[in-house]
Amino acid sequence: MRRLAYVVGAAWQGFWRNPVMSVASTLTVSLMLLLFAFFTMTDRGLQAAVAVLESKVEIAVYLADDARPSDVLELRERISNDPAVAEVSYVSREQAMERLREIASRRPDLQLEEIGQNPLPASLEVKLAKAQEARRVSGMLRDEMGRGLITDVDDNPSVVDKLLTITRVLSIGGLAVLAMMLFVALFVIVNTIRIAVHARRDEIEIMKLVGATDWFVRWPFVLEGMLVGALGAIVALGAILAVAGPVSSALVGFLDVVPVSFGPEFIGQLVAGIFGFALLVGAGGATLSVRNHLAK
Amino acid sequence: MIRLEGVSKRYPNGTEALRDLDLHIGPAEFVFVVGSSGAGKSTLNRLLIREELPSSGRVVVDGEDIVRMRRSRVPYLRRKVGVVFQDFKLLKTKTVAENVAFALLVTGHSGREVRGETERVLSLVGLSQRRDHFPRELSGGEQQRTAIARALVNRPKVLIADEPTGNLDPVTTWEIIKLLVRVQEMGTTLLVATHNAEIVNALRRRVVHLDHGQLIRDEREGLYAA
């Protein structure tokens, strides 16, 4: 008990011995955590958006009117076997006409004139499991055009392509910014703790002389670092809470379209992530700055 | 208790602090280590608490080869080997009792042990009345007695005193030496590095004389100079 009291007391004293430095490092940690939270949430939103759009990516493969059923079946089989493909369904000429009529009935501006024969071709509709493969799959099918079976290939993956690029750039950029912030936060914490170590260098010397273990020497500083981290996490979470209301009402339109959930589970993960990250950075920084004093 | 075999210490700058030193000190022996500055006395002390490692040779303390000892074991060695310095090295912001209790506190003793043992050594060194004073309120002799109390509170088997009376007047010097003799009589091995010829000659204890890192004299009831 008394040992614990000593360690906690020393950590608390260390924090307040140099309040300016401690507050500065706390705020740096907060800023880093805010960025961390921002990127996590943005990433989650974009992931959801990509998922929605990906599920809508389809390739339509139009078939020649005189195609033999066995050839069509063989083609369908071949496309299904591609790992990037989720589902292939056959749409006959009659079904295509039926769909067109249905669309027309809901659109009074479109008058469908009765014509003697059905002008629509039969097609295979390809749903993809991996949207980023759309270009490859459609390219592969286009190569088969003009051999009598496939007359045309229709795809529209460019939206997904762009979104994927944005997600990638954001992830890499976010990671880079986060790494930089992590470095800055570590640097500030290391220096804050180094001042605390310097202030207590006599005490450390005596501790080592009378046979205190390295961990006993280290603990107060590690705890002080974790205190800085925890306070930073609280400040960051407070800031997130303060802006969460206005931001989410502004995003309501977007969130309606994209089924992204910031439910209790995600919030719990975020809070745990922020605290875990903060404590780790605090303890890590402190360990780094005490290391030199324990080398002997 | 202490055994050195062929111990040499060469510092990176080329200084040879100890040269092929063989030394054996039994339990509860009282040994004066004499020699001019730079003879190797301080290096010997630092080797014994493993603040330095020898360049070659073996150092055995209480049956343990401390050269090959794992780093994580060093704190436990230092609980067996107490050290006292010329400049006392007391913590200015702590009282006499707190300075002594600190050594127990940071080696993981319980509150009851800390209180009991602190009172025990304070009465041993005669400072029970001064327990709540700060170092700046004490005389040099009282400060050194506080330092000795701190070194003894973990019940070490060996007490190393590096010029313990270097900063003290003759009367206080005698107080401290008498205290060290009592500590030895209670069963602790004493290693006292000193320049004080008077006390060495008066006590007639074992004298180990170092010169330029070499053992030049080892006498059972020796004098300061041959």
Chai-1 contact restraints between the chains, C-beta under 6 A:
chainA,res_idxA,chainB,res_idxB,connection_type,confidence,min_distance_angstrom,max_distance_angstrom,comment,restraint_id
A,R2,B,G111,contact,1.0,0.0,6.0,A-B,restraint_1
A,Y6,B,L105,contact,1.0,0.0,6.0,A-B,restraint_2
A,M207,B,V106,contact,1.0,0.0,6.0,A-B,restraint_3
A,L209,B,V83,contact,1.0,0.0,6.0,A-B,restraint_4
A,V210,B,A103,contact,1.0,0.0,6.0,A-B,restraint_5
A,G211,B,P75,contact,1.0,0.0,6.0,A-B,restraint_6
A,G211,B,R78,contact,1.0,0.0,6.0,A-B,restraint_7
A,G211,B,R79,contact,1.0,0.0,6.0,A-B,restraint_8
A,G211,B,T107,contact,1.0,0.0,6.0,A-B,restraint_9
A,A212,B,V106,contact,1.0,0.0,6.0,A-B,restraint_10
A,A212,B,T107,contact,1.0,0.0,6.0,A-B,restraint_11
A,T213,B,P75,contact,1.0,0.0,6.0,A-B,restraint_12
A,F216,B,V106,contact,1.0,0.0,6.0,A-B,restraint_13
